[in-house]
Structure formats: C-alpha cells, structure tokens
Amino acid sequence: MTEAWQSERLFFEGDDFYADLKAAIEGATRSVQIETYILRPDAVGRSLEQMLRSAALRGIQVKLLVD
C-alpha cells in the first residue's frame, strides 16, 4: 500500500488520482478492492481494466463494484 492510501487524501486533478491509484494497484500484495459510481469503456476505463487484469495475473484478489 502506498503512503497516499494509508490515510485520507483529497485530489484536485484526475491525473494525480489515477497516478496514485496505479501505484497502489501495482504495489498490492494481497488484494485490490475498488468501488466506483461510473465506469465507462473509454481510455480511463480500459486503463483501469488492464491494471486490474495485470494484478489478477500476479495472483492478487481483485474486487470491482460499479454502482
């Protein structure tokens, strides 16, 4: 878990959020759990899908809840 995900953090730019999200997923050792309201099949959604697939292939338990 990266330092950014050990406590609350307010993001003002999507790029900052996704950079930290990517680092957290890549650094996961047991599981990744994500809940989101909207997930579209655009560049961001496809990127997230690829990150989660890569984590799953490393043996990480992945859970994604889309509301």
Legacy VTK file of the C-alpha trace (Angstrom):
# vtk DataFile Version 3.0
C-alpha trace
ASCII
DATASET POLYDATA
POINTS 67 float
0.000 0.000 0.000
1.400 3.365 -0.933
1.606 6.124 1.637
-1.148 8.023 -0.185
-3.625 5.227 0.502
-2.854 4.834 4.204
-4.830 7.939 5.106
-7.395 10.198 3.545
-6.273 12.398 0.694
-8.152 14.965 -1.345
-7.412 15.007 -5.075
-7.989 18.071 -7.219
-6.800 16.605 -10.516
-7.807 13.305 -12.087
-4.246 12.683 -13.277
-2.978 12.791 -9.679
-5.692 10.374 -8.565
-5.008 7.872 -11.348
-1.234 8.029 -10.809
-1.700 7.128 -7.140
-4.338 4.509 -7.999
-1.967 2.879 -10.490
0.851 2.841 -7.929
-1.456 1.315 -5.308
-2.668 -1.421 -7.670
0.857 -2.213 -8.839
2.066 -2.333 -5.231
-0.760 -4.549 -3.971
0.378 -7.774 -2.346
-2.933 -9.450 -1.422
-5.999 -7.687 -2.756
-7.401 -4.705 -4.620
-10.931 -3.539 -3.859
-12.432 -0.678 -5.842
-15.917 0.826 -5.713
-16.918 3.416 -8.295
-20.109 5.074 -9.397
-19.353 5.307 -13.114
-17.071 3.137 -15.242
-17.070 3.750 -18.966
-15.343 1.828 -21.771
-13.173 4.859 -22.564
-9.402 5.285 -22.237
-9.584 5.621 -18.438
-11.878 2.609 -18.038
-9.736 0.448 -20.329
-6.596 1.504 -18.471
-8.166 0.566 -15.125
-9.300 -2.764 -16.580
-5.752 -3.523 -17.747
-4.284 -2.607 -14.343
-6.768 -4.895 -12.582
-6.165 -7.748 -15.048
-2.421 -7.437 -14.506
-2.918 -7.549 -10.748
-5.123 -10.631 -11.046
-2.494 -12.345 -13.190
0.037 -11.698 -10.395
-2.277 -13.615 -8.054
-3.845 -10.564 -6.404
-7.509 -10.905 -5.425
-9.414 -8.203 -7.357
-12.886 -6.937 -6.496
-14.604 -4.204 -8.512
-18.030 -2.823 -7.591
-19.671 -0.467 -10.077
-22.788 1.239 -8.789
LINES 1 68
67 0 1 2 3 4 5 6 7 8 9 10 11 12 13 14 15 16 17 18 19 20 21 22 23 24 25 26 27 28 29 30 31 32 33 34 35 36 37 38 39 40 41 42 43 44 45 46 47 48 49 50 51 52 53 54 55 56 57 58 59 60 61 62 63 64 65 66
